[in-house]
Amino acid sequence: MATGKLCPRIHIPFADAHGTSLDFTESRTSVRSIRINQNEDPNSTGS
């Protein structure tokens, strides 16, 4: 739920600052970063 809200929020400013062309590249990097965070989140909380 939290990730879903952050996804569109980050994409809007990034697309404006970097441009639509780079938006695609940033989107890929953002998704990877979010995926890593999600994997670390449960691990950190579990500890």
Distance bins in CASP14 RR format, pairs under 12 A and 6 or more apart:
PFRMAT RR
TARGET T0000
AUTHOR 0000-0000-0000
RMODE 2
METHOD distances of the structure
MODEL  1
1 7 0 0 0 0 0 1 0 0 0 0 0
1 38 0 0 0 0 0 1 0 0 0 0 0
2 9 0 0 0 0 0 1 0 0 0 0 0
2 34 0 0 0 0 0 1 0 0 0 0 0
2 37 0 0 0 0 1 0 0 0 0 0 0
2 38 0 0 0 0 1 0 0 0 0 0 0
2 41 0 0 0 0 1 0 0 0 0 0 0
3 9 0 0 0 0 0 1 0 0 0 0 0
3 10 0 0 0 0 0 1 0 0 0 0 0
3 30 0 0 0 0 0 1 0 0 0 0 0
3 31 0 0 0 0 1 0 0 0 0 0 0
3 33 0 0 0 0 0 1 0 0 0 0 0
3 34 1 0 1 0 0 0 0 0 0 0 0
3 35 0 0 0 0 1 0 0 0 0 0 0
3 36 0 0 0 0 0 1 0 0 0 0 0
3 37 1 0 0 1 0 0 0 0 0 0 0
3 38 1 0 0 1 0 0 0 0 0 0 0
3 39 0 0 0 0 0 1 0 0 0 0 0
3 41 0 0 0 0 1 0 0 0 0 0 0
4 10 0 0 0 0 1 0 0 0 0 0 0
4 11 0 0 0 0 0 1 0 0 0 0 0
4 30 0 0 0 0 0 1 0 0 0 0 0
4 31 0 0 0 0 0 1 0 0 0 0 0
4 34 0 0 0 0 1 0 0 0 0 0 0
4 38 0 0 0 0 0 1 0 0 0 0 0
5 11 0 0 0 0 0 1 0 0 0 0 0
5 12 0 0 0 0 0 1 0 0 0 0 0
5 34 0 0 0 0 0 1 0 0 0 0 0
6 12 0 0 0 0 0 1 0 0 0 0 0
6 13 0 0 0 0 0 1 0 0 0 0 0
6 14 0 0 0 0 0 1 0 0 0 0 0
6 30 0 0 0 0 1 0 0 0 0 0 0
6 31 0 0 0 0 0 1 0 0 0 0 0
6 33 0 0 0 0 0 1 0 0 0 0 0
6 34 1 0 0 1 0 0 0 0 0 0 0
6 37 0 0 0 0 1 0 0 0 0 0 0
6 38 0 0 0 0 0 1 0 0 0 0 0
7 14 0 0 0 0 0 1 0 0 0 0 0
7 26 0 0 0 0 0 1 0 0 0 0 0
7 27 0 0 0 0 1 0 0 0 0 0 0
7 30 1 0 0 1 0 0 0 0 0 0 0
7 31 0 0 0 0 1 0 0 0 0 0 0
7 33 0 0 0 0 0 1 0 0 0 0 0
7 34 1 0 0 1 0 0 0 0 0 0 0
7 35 0 0 0 0 0 1 0 0 0 0 0
7 37 0 0 0 0 0 1 0 0 0 0 0
7 38 0 0 0 0 0 1 0 0 0 0 0
8 14 0 0 0 0 0 1 0 0 0 0 0
8 15 0 0 0 0 0 1 0 0 0 0 0
8 27 0 0 0 0 0 1 0 0 0 0 0
8 30 0 0 0 0 0 1 0 0 0 0 0
8 34 0 0 0 0 0 1 0 0 0 0 0
9 15 0 0 0 0 0 1 0 0 0 0 0
9 30 0 0 0 0 0 1 0 0 0 0 0
9 34 0 0 0 0 0 1 0 0 0 0 0
10 16 0 0 0 0 0 1 0 0 0 0 0
10 17 0 0 0 0 0 1 0 0 0 0 0
10 18 0 0 0 0 0 1 0 0 0 0 0
10 23 0 0 0 0 0 1 0 0 0 0 0
10 26 0 0 0 0 1 0 0 0 0 0 0
10 27 0 0 0 0 1 0 0 0 0 0 0
10 29 0 0 0 0 0 1 0 0 0 0 0
10 30 1 0 1 0 0 0 0 0 0 0 0
10 31 0 0 0 0 0 1 0 0 0 0 0
10 33 0 0 0 0 1 0 0 0 0 0 0
10 34 0 0 0 0 1 0 0 0 0 0 0
10 37 0 0 0 0 0 1 0 0 0 0 0
11 17 0 0 0 0 0 1 0 0 0 0 0
11 18 0 0 0 0 0 1 0 0 0 0 0
11 19 0 0 0 0 0 1 0 0 0 0 0
11 20 0 0 0 0 0 1 0 0 0 0 0
11 22 0 0 0 0 0 1 0 0 0 0 0
11 23 1 0 0 1 0 0 0 0 0 0 0
11 24 0 0 0 0 0 1 0 0 0 0 0
11 26 1 0 0 1 0 0 0 0 0 0 0
11 27 1 0 0 1 0 0 0 0 0 0 0
11 28 0 0 0 0 0 1 0 0 0 0 0
11 29 0 0 0 0 0 1 0 0 0 0 0
11 30 1 0 0 1 0 0 0 0 0 0 0
11 31 0 0 0 0 0 1 0 0 0 0 0
11 34 0 0 0 0 0 1 0 0 0 0 0
12 18 0 0 0 0 0 1 0 0 0 0 0
12 19 0 0 0 0 0 1 0 0 0 0 0
12 20 0 0 0 0 0 1 0 0 0 0 0
12 23 0 0 0 0 1 0 0 0 0 0 0
12 26 0 0 0 0 0 1 0 0 0 0 0
12 27 0 0 0 0 0 1 0 0 0 0 0
12 30 0 0 0 0 0 1 0 0 0 0 0
13 19 0 0 0 0 0 1 0 0 0 0 0
13 23 0 0 0 0 0 1 0 0 0 0 0
13 26 0 0 0 0 0 1 0 0 0 0 0
13 30 0 0 0 0 0 1 0 0 0 0 0
14 20 0 0 0 0 0 1 0 0 0 0 0
14 21 0 0 0 0 0 1 0 0 0 0 0
14 22 1 0 0 1 0 0 0 0 0 0 0
14 23 1 0 0 1 0 0 0 0 0 0 0
14 24 0 0 0 0 0 1 0 0 0 0 0
14 25 0 0 0 0 1 0 0 0 0 0 0
14 26 1 0 1 0 0 0 0 0 0 0 0
14 27 0 0 0 0 1 0 0 0 0 0 0
14 28 0 0 0 0 0 1 0 0 0 0 0
14 29 0 0 0 0 1 0 0 0 0 0 0
14 30 1 0 0 1 0 0 0 0 0 0 0
14 33 0 0 0 0 0 1 0 0 0 0 0
15 21 0 0 0 0 1 0 0 0 0 0 0
15 22 0 0 0 0 1 0 0 0 0 0 0
15 23 1 0 1 0 0 0 0 0 0 0 0
15 24 0 0 0 0 1 0 0 0 0 0 0
15 25 0 0 0 0 0 1 0 0 0 0 0
15 26 1 0 0 1 0 0 0 0 0 0 0
15 27 0 0 0 0 1 0 0 0 0 0 0
15 30 0 0 0 0 0 1 0 0 0 0 0
16 22 0 0 0 0 0 1 0 0 0 0 0
16 23 0 0 0 0 1 0 0 0 0 0 0
16 26 0 0 0 0 0 1 0 0 0 0 0
17 23 0 0 0 0 1 0 0 0 0 0 0
17 26 0 0 0 0 1 0 0 0 0 0 0
18 24 0 0 0 0 1 0 0 0 0 0 0
18 25 0 0 0 0 1 0 0 0 0 0 0
18 26 1 0 1 0 0 0 0 0 0 0 0
18 27 0 0 0 0 0 1 0 0 0 0 0
18 29 0 0 0 0 0 1 0 0 0 0 0
18 30 0 0 0 0 0 1 0 0 0 0 0
19 25 0 0 0 0 1 0 0 0 0 0 0
19 26 0 0 0 0 1 0 0 0 0 0 0
19 27 0 0 0 0 0 1 0 0 0 0 0
20 26 0 0 0 0 0 1 0 0 0 0 0
20 27 0 0 0 0 0 1 0 0 0 0 0
21 27 0 0 0 0 0 1 0 0 0 0 0
22 28 0 0 0 0 0 1 0 0 0 0 0
22 29 0 0 0 0 0 1 0 0 0 0 0
22 30 0 0 0 0 0 1 0 0 0 0 0
23 29 0 0 0 0 0 1 0 0 0 0 0
23 30 0 0 0 0 1 0 0 0 0 0 0
24 30 0 0 0 0 0 1 0 0 0 0 0
24 31 0 0 0 0 0 1 0 0 0 0 0
25 31 0 0 0 0 0 1 0 0 0 0 0
25 32 0 0 0 0 0 1 0 0 0 0 0
26 32 0 0 0 0 0 1 0 0 0 0 0
26 33 0 0 0 0 0 1 0 0 0 0 0
26 34 0 0 0 0 0 1 0 0 0 0 0
27 33 0 0 0 0 0 1 0 0 0 0 0
27 34 0 0 0 0 0 1 0 0 0 0 0
28 34 0 0 0 0 0 1 0 0 0 0 0
28 35 0 0 0 0 0 1 0 0 0 0 0
29 35 0 0 0 0 0 1 0 0 0 0 0
29 36 0 0 0 0 0 1 0 0 0 0 0
30 36 0 0 0 0 0 1 0 0 0 0 0
30 37 0 0 0 0 0 1 0 0 0 0 0
31 37 0 0 0 0 0 1 0 0 0 0 0
31 38 0 0 0 0 0 1 0 0 0 0 0
32 38 0 0 0 0 0 1 0 0 0 0 0
32 39 0 0 0 0 0 1 0 0 0 0 0
33 39 0 0 0 0 0 1 0 0 0 0 0
33 40 0 0 0 0 0 1 0 0 0 0 0
34 40 0 0 0 0 0 1 0 0 0 0 0
34 41 0 0 0 0 0 1 0 0 0 0 0
35 41 0 0 0 0 0 1 0 0 0 0 0
36 42 0 0 0 0 0 1 0 0 0 0 0
36 43 0 0 0 0 0 1 0 0 0 0 0
36 44 0 0 0 0 0 1 0 0 0 0 0
37 43 0 0 0 0 0 1 0 0 0 0 0
37 44 0 0 0 0 1 0 0 0 0 0 0
37 45 0 0 0 0 0 1 0 0 0 0 0
38 44 0 0 0 0 0 1 0 0 0 0 0
38 45 0 0 0 0 0 1 0 0 0 0 0
39 45 0 0 0 0 0 1 0 0 0 0 0
40 46 0 0 0 0 0 1 0 0 0 0 0
40 47 0 0 0 0 0 1 0 0 0 0 0
41 47 0 0 0 0 0 1 0 0 0 0 0
END
